[in-house]
């Protein structure tokens, strides 16, 4: 392929990561799109001045994260990587340190506060009916207190993520559930006597804000509802 002439040989043939980076730059520079075929392994090797083994390993890395795949009769083509799946693989490794877990937990708070506009734009009557049933069950189980059961949290807040209408956001929330569980069981266990600065906003009150189409009230209520979590983050009390 003529545009392979744009590739410059690498000085250090032993660093596969440099080849990987150069291949990605090549895709961008040539404005290749999803579904486009890419040069063969040998062509890349000759253009870069490296062995086929080095190129093969670099391409394998790209295939692993979903940037390329092999297609019958087309060879290797560019594909759209599943970003959430790649994050899920990292989370499943159980090798996350305390600081990363804290960052992920903070991300949960950011997501829940940030998706409020989407909730009010996309909520339906059916959504509110389903959310009402969830809250009613929670009230029967007497779980709507300052520290609620994990199942109650997942049911109520999971429905909010669903109502956002954003599939990536929903998937992200699902894969973060183990992190939520860890902090719920190990970092919030002494919060049954937590003293709210104003008042605890229940799930029922949040639901009422949604029914009343009161975005401002919901935003303020959600912030108060999540106060113990924000307190943990803002006061840096995520100690082991």
N, C-alpha and C positions, 0 to 999 in steps of 0.2 A: 504494500500500500504506500502511495506516494507520501502521505502525511507522516509516515514514520521518520522521515528525514528531520522532523522538528525535535525528535528525541536526541538528547545529548548523552554520550557515554558517561558512566559514573566512574569516579576515580577509585573508589574502594569497592571491589567486587565481592567482599565478604559480608557486607551488611545488607541483608535482605530487606530490612525496613526502609532503606533508601530507595530500593527498587519499587517497593510498595508505594511510597510517597510519590515517586516519579510517574508511576502508572496512573495514579489518581489525577495528578497534574495533567497528564496526557489526555485523559478523558475530558477534563474541563477545557483545556486549550483547544481541543478539536470539537467542542460543543456536542459531544456524543450524548444521545438520549436513551431512555429506557427502551430496550428492544433492539438497539443497534448492535451489530456484530463488532467485535474487537479483533485486532491482529492475532495471529497464531503465536504460540509460545516461542517458536524458533525465530519468528520475525522480531519479536520484542528483544530476544537475546542478542541478535545480530545488531539491532539498532542501538542498544544500550552498551554493547561490548561486554556482556556478562554471560555466564554459562546458562544453559537451559534449566539446570537444577535450581539456580538462584531465582530465575523468573517463575519457575513452577511453584516454588515455595511462596513467593510473593502473591501469585495468583490464587493459591490455596487460601491464603489469609483473606483475600478479598471475597472469595467464594464463601468462606466460613461466616463472614458478617453480612452476606447477602447482597454484595454489590455486583457480582457476576454469577452466571450459572451456565451450564452447558445445555444447548438446545440441539435436538436432532436436525441434521442437515444444515445447521447454521453455525455450529461451533460455539464459542463462548460469546455471550451477549450480556449487555448491561441489564441489571434488574433493580427494582426498587427495594432497598433493604427494609426489613421489619425492625424499626428502631426499638419498639417496645420489647420485642422478643430478645434482642441483644441485651437490653438492660435486665430483662428477666434472668438471663443466663448468669449475669454477674451477681444478681441478688441471691440466686440459688447456690452460689458457691460457699456461703456461710463464712466468708473471709472478710466481711465488712468490719472496720474498726469503729470504736465508739464515736469518733468525730463524724464519720460518714453516716452512721445511723442517726445522729443528731441532725445532720443536714437534711436527710431524707424526711425525718419527722417534721422539720420546719417546712419542707416543701409541701407536706400535707396541709399545713395551715394556710400557706400561700394559695394553694389550689382551691381550698374551700371558700376562702374569702374572694378570690379572683373570679370564680365562676358564677357569682351571684347575678350578674347582668344576663348571662345566658339562661339561667333558671327562669327569670321573669319574662324573658322574650319567648321562651320555648315551652313553658309549662302548659299542660292541657288539663281539662276537667278530669280526664281519666287518671292522670298523674296524681292529682290532688285526692281523688277517691282512694287510690292505692296507698298514698302516703298517710291518709287518715286511718286506714285499716292497720297500718304498721304502728302508728302512734297509739291507737286504741289497745292493741295487743300489749304494747309496752306498759301502758297504764294498768292493765289487768295484772301484769307480772310485777308491778310496782318497781320498775327499773328506771323510771324517769326521775332520777335523783341527781345530785351533783356529780356522782361517779356512777356511770351506767355500765351495764354489762357489755362485753365486747360484741355479743350477738346483736344487742339493741343498737349499738353504734353502727355496726356494719349494715344492718337493715335500713336504718333511717338515712344515714349519710350516703350509703351506696345508692339509694333511690335518688338522692339529689344529684349524684354524678350521672346517673342514667338520664335524668331530666335535662341535663345540660345539652344532650344531643350530640356530644362530642365523643366519638368512639375511642379515639386515642386516650382521652382523659379517663374514660371508664376503664380501659385496659390498664392504664397506669395505676389507677386506684386499686384495682384487684391485685396487681403484683406487689403493691406496697403493704398489703394487709398483714403479712408476717412481721413487718417492722412496727406497724400499729399495735399488733398483739404484744410484741416484746415490751414496748413502752407502757402499754396499758397494764401489763402484769408486773413489771419490774420497776417502773419509774413513777407510776401514779398510784401505787398501792397505799400510800399514806395520805391520799387526798380526800378520803371520805369525810374529813372534818375541815375541808378547805373553806376559808372565809372569803366569799366574793366581795369585791370592792363596792359593788352596787347590789345586784341580785342575780340569782341563777335564772337564766332564761330556759324554759323547758322546751322539749321538742314540740309540744302542743302549741306553745306560743309562737314558735317559728313557723309552724304549719298555718296558724291563723294569719300571720303576716303575708304568707303566700296567697292565701285565699282572698285577703283584702287587697291584694296587689300593692302592698305597702313595701316598696323596695328599700326605702330609707330605714324603716323600722326593722326589716329583716336583716339588713347589713349590721346595724347596731346590735340587734339581738344575737346574731351569730357570733359577733366578737365577744359578747358577754358569755355566751354559751361555751365558747372555747377558752375562756379566761384561764383555767388551770393549766392548759397546754401552753398558752402564750406566756404565762408566768414562768413556767419551767424554762422556756427558751430565752426570754428576755432577761431573766435573772441568773442565767447560766448555772442552773442547778441539775444539769444532766450528768452528775458524777456517778461513777460506778459504785 
